[in-house]
């Protein structure tokens, strides 16, 4: 079985959201230069847009109408298709894990609205597809510093989805009945606090019998980026390894979310993929 499937399209860098797109091509080129992608254990695949009928099942008719003439509509559909393709490959046993590049983010897209560089909720659309394939229970770990309100709109009342939000707000809330866990690290959250909190949240979810895990991976958490945390490069492979260990042999898909700094993306994306491939060396 392939260790990591990477879904990537050059249009993410050409036509992606203005704040997000500049990191795409340079980070992909660094990944290719790293030697990780060998075409066998780690390989790249080109996605196609998510089917409109499936997207329309996830979102309201009014939202679909509002998006009809949006300039980012097509790359948002392609981004959702990237996440879907990555997850399908894992679900079908073609790859153990996957990393999905995107040109827009998704976790601020609710059923009927969107904001924050998000247009269609890529993970929610993908879970809808996976449920058509027979999977039912999912773990979502959102480590983007901005609260994933759109994803919560989809799954806040769905006890078959355990939704963890690690965000730059304050306070901690745990709804054990609906499997929602939010932890605010406040602005300036350090490596130590972030990793310790992540370990605690994964421990809380250890008895939840999920079939696939999604990580909404925003590197805007880096101290040089715009998200409000104060993480350094060291945090990202440690974070990825912690999640890999917690997920074990179950399916795992990392979904690229927020982040604009090119030099951060060039470093952390290959680092994370090296962990997913079992090749990370500190």
Secondary structure, DSSP 8 states (H G I E B T S, - for coil): -EEEEEE--THHHHHS-TTTTHHHHHHHHHHHHTT---SSSEEEE------HHHHHHHS-HHHHHHHTT-TTHHHHHHHHHHHHHHHHHHHTTSEEEEEE--SSB-TT--SS---TTBSS-HHHHHHHHHHHTT---EEEEE-SSS--HHHHHHHTT-TTEEEEEEESS--EEEETTTTEEEEE--TT--HHHHHHHHHHHHHHTTT---SEEEEEE-GGGBTTSSSS--B-THHHHHHHHHHHHHHTTSEEEEEE-S---HHHHHHHHHHHHHHHTT----
